[in-house]
């Protein structure tokens, strides 16, 4: 029996599918490369700031406020929209149906500026991370490439932005599973078949390129913490309640404080940045430099059991992170939150002797992180992947969900979704000519083809 000739319609669909794949592959490779370079540069920026401390403990009292004022000025005058973590902007872009507004939130100009200004913030000693900004950068890269390809609106919303943000997390932490879970749990709040293949592929490719740049590594090194008997489980609810409560309080301060300070920041942004810089500098000096920067080094020592923190470290780190955020500069909350959680775990381990100290550190880390972001699945998956410790999966899972419940009682709104409200488009509904392309025609799938196969 003769095979039917390939119709022009089917040929067009085949070309369109390969064009879509090529764009996502290109975007994922670009995200992985950008995340790798960003990570290296952030390490250098933090290293050079800590070298400054060798010349005098008092220097951060000048450098940190001045650096935060400079970054705040550049953010307000040159790159408005680049401030903060970047995850709220990506979430707002997903919600927005207004193309010009989405383009402002996810421009390449914003992505480049986000990287540069975050590095200046780290060079100034701010308590910020690069992981949230990497999500913003990833979403911006993928979205901008999609605009060049002129994809339909549905693909832009649920494919490009979502895949770019998830790939950003995967590349930043070298945690591909956590990147996928974060994209579903935080950014989209749903699982859609038509975008699943897109996101999986982007995460894998971005992770491969990031590893090529940074080398194959585990973010916090390898943790050998484990529960040896049933008595160890006593610490799970305690870590969950304490970590979740601290994380919930932190999120509540960020959400409520951001709204209260908004009028003052709008009128006097540089004065607010200077005041916040002084607070960050004071917390850093009083903690003997531990509260400055991402907190990555301190957290890694605690996770691997090669060091200890002071009892006051979690508090100073929390204060420095809150002040850094309120200053209006770009910078994420992921790394500082993980560091605070590890410090809290180190303090708790001195009282909770029913379990190994490193196990308590991991549990408190996941509890505080889950309390801050209120995405419990992402929290335990990301901690498990970044410590290469599968033996603690069940305790981490239980602790994360307990912390989520406690945090939800304190802070009713998840922090990123609450902050995203400031970036959601409030203007009139877009006109048809302002939309990008048309929605995907559900009738264009060929026989035997699944919707997700297009990407």
C-alpha positions in Angstrom: 0.0 0.0 0.0 1.4 3.4 -1.0 2.2 5.8 1.8 0.2 9.0 1.5 2.2 12.0 0.5 3.2 14.4 3.3 0.8 17.3 3.1 2.0 20.9 3.2 0.2 21.3 6.5 2.1 18.4 8.1 5.4 19.6 6.7 4.7 23.0 8.2 4.0 21.4 11.5 7.3 19.4 11.4 9.3 22.6 10.6 7.5 24.4 13.4 8.3 21.6 15.9 12.0 21.6 15.0 12.1 25.4 15.2 10.6 25.2 18.7 13.1 22.6 19.8 16.1 24.6 18.4 15.0 27.7 20.2 14.6 25.9 23.6 18.0 24.1 23.1 19.7 27.4 22.3 18.1 29.2 25.3 19.0 26.4 27.7 22.6 26.4 26.6 22.7 30.2 27.0 21.2 29.9 30.5 23.7 27.3 31.6 26.6 29.4 30.4 25.3 32.5 32.0 24.6 30.7 35.3 28.1 29.2 35.3 29.8 32.6 34.7 27.6 34.3 37.2 28.5 31.7 39.9 32.2 32.1 39.3 32.0 35.9 39.3 29.9 35.8 42.5 32.5 33.7 44.3 35.2 36.2 43.3 33.2 39.1 44.4 32.6 37.6 47.8 36.3 36.6 48.1 37.5 40.1 47.3 35.2 41.7 49.9 36.4 39.4 52.6 40.0 40.3 51.7 39.0 43.9 52.5 38.3 42.8 56.1 42.0 42.1 56.6 42.9 45.8 56.2 40.6 46.9 59.0 37.4 45.7 60.7 35.9 49.2 60.4 36.2 49.4 56.5 32.8 47.7 55.9 31.2 50.6 57.9 32.1 52.8 54.9 32.3 50.4 52.0 29.0 48.6 52.6 26.7 51.6 52.9 28.4 53.4 50.0 28.2 50.2 47.8 24.5 49.7 48.5 23.7 53.4 47.8 25.6 53.1 44.4 23.7 49.9 43.5 20.3 51.4 44.6 21.0 54.5 42.5 21.9 52.4 39.4 18.8 50.2 39.9 16.4 53.1 40.3 17.8 55.3 37.6 19.2 52.9 35.0 17.6 49.5 35.5 14.2 49.8 37.3 12.7 46.4 37.7 16.0 44.7 38.4 15.7 45.0 42.1 15.1 42.2 44.6 15.3 38.5 44.0 13.9 38.3 40.4 11.6 35.4 41.1 8.7 37.7 41.8 9.3 39.4 38.4 9.3 36.0 36.6 6.0 35.0 38.4 4.4 38.3 37.5 5.5 37.8 33.9 3.7 34.4 33.9 0.6 36.0 35.1 0.6 39.0 32.8 -1.3 39.0 29.5 0.1 42.4 28.5 3.0 41.9 26.1 4.8 45.2 26.5 4.7 44.9 30.3 6.1 41.3 30.1 8.8 42.5 27.8 9.9 45.1 30.3 10.1 42.5 33.1 12.1 40.0 31.1 14.4 42.0 28.8 18.0 41.1 28.1 19.0 44.5 29.4 17.4 43.7 32.7 19.1 40.3 32.8 22.6 41.7 32.2 22.0 44.5 34.7 20.7 42.0 37.2 24.0 40.1 37.1 26.3 43.1 37.2 24.4 44.9 40.0 24.2 41.7 42.1 28.0 41.3 41.8 28.5 44.9 42.9 26.2 44.1 45.9 28.3 41.1 46.8 31.5 43.1 46.4 30.0 45.5 48.9 29.2 42.8 51.5 25.5 42.7 51.1 23.8 39.5 52.4 22.3 38.4 49.1 22.4 35.3 46.8 22.7 34.8 43.1 20.2 32.0 42.7 17.0 34.1 42.6 18.6 36.5 40.1 19.6 33.4 38.0 15.9 32.5 37.8 15.2 36.0 36.5 18.1 35.8 34.0 17.0 32.4 32.8 13.4 33.5 32.2 14.6 36.6 30.5 17.0 34.8 28.1 14.4 32.2 27.1 11.6 34.7 26.7 13.8 37.0 24.6 14.9 34.2 22.3 11.2 33.2 22.0 10.3 36.7 20.9 12.8 36.5 18.1 11.2 33.3 17.0 7.7 34.8 17.3 6.2 31.9 19.2 2.5 31.8 20.1 1.4 33.4 23.3 0.7 30.1 25.1 4.2 28.8 24.4 5.7 32.1 25.8 3.7 31.9 29.0 3.9 28.2 29.9 7.0 27.2 28.0 9.6 29.9 27.6 9.3 31.7 31.0 8.6 28.6 33.0 11.4 26.6 31.4 13.8 29.5 31.7 13.2 30.0 35.4 13.4 26.2 36.2 16.6 25.9 34.2 18.0 28.9 36.1 17.5 27.1 39.4 18.9 23.8 38.1 22.0 25.5 36.7 22.6 27.7 39.8 22.5 24.9 42.3 23.4 21.9 40.0 20.1 20.4 41.1 18.1 19.4 38.0 15.2 17.7 39.9 14.8 20.7 42.2 14.7 23.0 39.1 11.8 21.0 37.7 9.9 20.8 41.0 10.5 24.6 41.6 9.1 25.4 38.2 5.9 23.4 38.9 5.4 24.2 42.6 6.4 27.9 42.8 6.2 29.5 39.4 3.3 27.7 37.7 1.5 26.0 40.6 0.4 23.4 38.1 1.6 20.6 35.9 0.7 21.0 32.2 1.5 18.3 29.7 2.2 20.7 26.9 5.0 22.4 28.9 6.5 19.5 30.7 8.7 18.3 28.0 9.9 21.8 27.3 10.9 22.4 30.9 12.6 19.0 31.4 14.7 19.5 28.3 15.7 23.0 29.2 16.7 22.0 32.7 18.8 19.1 31.5 20.7 21.2 28.9 21.2 24.1 31.2 22.5 21.8 33.9 25.0 20.2 31.5 26.4 23.5 30.3 26.7 24.8 33.9 28.6 21.7 34.9 30.9 22.2 31.9 31.7 25.7 33.2 31.9 24.9 36.9 32.8 21.3 36.9 30.8 18.4 38.3 30.1 19.3 41.9 27.7 19.1 44.8 26.6 22.5 46.0 27.3 22.0 49.7 29.6 19.0 49.3 28.6 15.5 50.4 26.8 15.0 53.7 27.0 11.6 55.4 24.3 12.5 58.0 21.8 9.7 58.7 19.3 8.5 61.3 20.5 5.3 63.0 17.5 4.4 65.1 13.9 5.5 65.9 15.0 7.8 68.8 16.6 10.1 66.2 13.1 11.0 64.9 12.4 13.0 68.1 14.3 16.0 66.5 12.1 16.1 63.4 9.1 17.9 64.9 11.3 20.2 66.9 13.3 21.3 63.9 10.2 21.6 61.8 8.4 23.8 64.4 11.4 26.0 65.2 12.7 26.3 61.7 9.3 26.9 60.3 8.5 29.6 62.9 11.8 31.5 62.2 11.2 31.2 58.4 7.6 32.4 58.7 8.7 35.4 60.8 11.4 36.2 58.2 8.8 36.0 55.4 6.3 38.1 57.3 8.9 40.8 57.9 9.8 40.8 54.2 6.2 41.0 53.0 4.9 43.5 55.5 8.0 45.6 55.7 8.2 45.8 51.9 4.7 47.3 51.8 5.3 49.7 54.7 8.6 50.9 53.3 7.4 51.4 49.7 6.4 55.0 50.1 9.7 55.9 51.8 11.7 54.1 49.2 9.9 55.9 46.4 10.6 59.3 48.0 14.1 58.7 49.4 15.6 55.6 47.9 19.2 56.5 48.6 18.6 57.4 52.2 16.9 54.1 52.8 19.8 52.3 51.0 22.3 54.1 53.2 20.5 53.2 56.4 20.2 49.6 55.3 23.9 49.5 54.4 24.7 50.7 57.9 22.6 47.9 59.4 24.2 45.3 57.2 27.7 46.6 58.1 26.9 46.5 61.8 25.6 43.0 61.6 28.6 41.9 59.7 31.1 43.5 62.0 29.4 42.2 65.2 29.4 38.7 63.7 33.1 39.0 62.9 32.4 39.0 59.1 30.1 35.9 59.1 26.9 37.8 58.2 28.4 39.4 55.0 27.9 37.8 51.6 25.9 34.7 50.6 26.7 32.7 53.7 27.7 29.8 51.4 31.0 29.1 53.1 29.6 29.0 56.6 26.7 26.7 55.5 29.0 24.3 53.8 31.2 23.9 56.9 28.1 23.2 59.0 26.6 20.8 56.6 29.8 18.8 56.3 30.5 18.9 60.0 33.9 20.6 59.8 33.0 23.8 61.6 30.6 25.5 64.0 28.9 28.9 64.2 28.2 31.2 67.1 24.8 31.2 68.8 24.2 34.7 67.5 25.0 33.9 63.8 21.5 33.0 62.6 20.1 36.3 64.1 22.8 38.5 62.6 22.5 36.8 59.2 18.7 37.3 59.3 19.1 40.9 60.1 21.7 41.5 57.4 19.5 39.7 54.8 16.4 41.7 55.7 18.3 45.0 55.5 19.9 44.0 52.2 16.5 43.3 50.7 14.9 46.5 52.0 17.8 48.5 50.5 16.3 48.0 47.0 19.3 46.3 45.4 19.2 43.1 43.3 19.9 39.9 45.1 18.3 36.7 46.1 17.1 35.1 49.3 17.9 31.4 48.6 21.6 31.2 49.7 21.3 33.5 52.8 18.2 31.5 53.9 20.0 28.2 53.6 22.9 29.6 55.6 20.5 30.9 58.4 18.9 27.5 58.5 22.2 25.8 58.8 23.3 28.1 61.6 20.0 27.6 63.4 20.6 23.8 63.1 24.0 24.1 64.6 22.6 25.9 67.6 19.8 23.4 68.0 22.3 20.5 67.7 23.8 21.6 71.0 20.5 20.8 72.8 19.1 18.0 70.6 21.6 15.3 71.3 19.2 12.5 70.3 20.4 12.7 66.7 23.8 13.4 65.0 24.7 17.1 64.8 25.0 17.2 61.0 21.5 15.6 60.7 20.0 18.4 62.8 21.8 21.0 60.7 20.2 19.5 57.5 16.7 19.3 59.1 16.9 22.9 60.4 18.1 24.1 57.0 15.2 22.5 55.2 12.8 23.7 57.9 13.9 27.3 57.7 14.0 27.3 53.9 10.6 25.7 53.6 9.3 28.3 56.1 10.7 31.2 54.0 9.6 30.1 50.5 6.6 27.9 51.6 7.3 25.4 48.8 7.9 22.2 50.9 8.6 19.8 48.0 11.1 22.2 46.5 12.7 22.6 49.9 13.5 19.0 50.7 14.4 18.1 47.1 16.9 21.0 46.8 18.5 20.2 50.2 18.7 16.5 49.3 20.3 17.2 45.9 22.7 19.9 47.1 24.1 17.6 49.9 24.0 14.4 47.8 22.2 12.7 50.8 19.4 10.4 49.9 19.4 8.6 53.3 17.8 11.6 54.9 14.9 11.9 52.4 12.1 10.9 54.7 13.2 13.0 57.7 13.8 16.0 55.4 10.3 15.5 53.8 8.5 15.3 57.2 10.4 18.3 58.6 9.7 20.4 55.5 6.0 19.8 55.6 5.8 20.5 59.3 7.7 23.8 58.8 5.4 24.7 55.9 2.4 24.3 58.2 3.9 26.4 60.9 5.1 29.1 58.6 1.7 29.3 56.9 0.1 30.2 60.3 2.5 33.1 60.7 2.8 34.5 57.1 -0.4 33.9 55.2 1.0 34.8 51.8 4.0 32.9 50.3 6.8 35.5 50.0 7.5 35.3 46.3 3.8 35.3 45.3 3.2 38.3 47.6 6.1 40.2 46.3 5.0 39.4 42.7 1.9 41.5 43.2 4.0 44.7 42.9 4.9 43.7 39.3 1.6 42.4 38.0 0.2 44.6 35.2 -2.8 46.6 36.5 -3.7 48.5 33.3 -6.6 47.8 30.9 -7.0 44.4 29.2 -4.6 44.1 26.2 -6.0 44.6 22.7 -5.9 41.7 20.2 -3.1 43.4 18.3 -1.0 43.6 21.5 -1.0 39.8 21.9 1.9 37.8 20.5 0.6 35.5 17.7 -2.4 33.4 18.4 -3.2 30.7 20.8 -2.2 27.2 19.8 -4.8 25.6 17.6 -5.8 22.4 19.4 -6.9 20.8 16.1 -3.4 20.9 14.6 -2.1 17.8 16.4 -1.6 14.9 14.0 -2.9 11.4 14.5 -0.8 9.6 17.0 0.9 12.8 18.2 0.8 13.9 21.8 0.4 17.6 22.6 3.7 17.6 24.5 5.6 16.2 21.5 5.7 19.6 19.9 8.5 20.6 22.2 
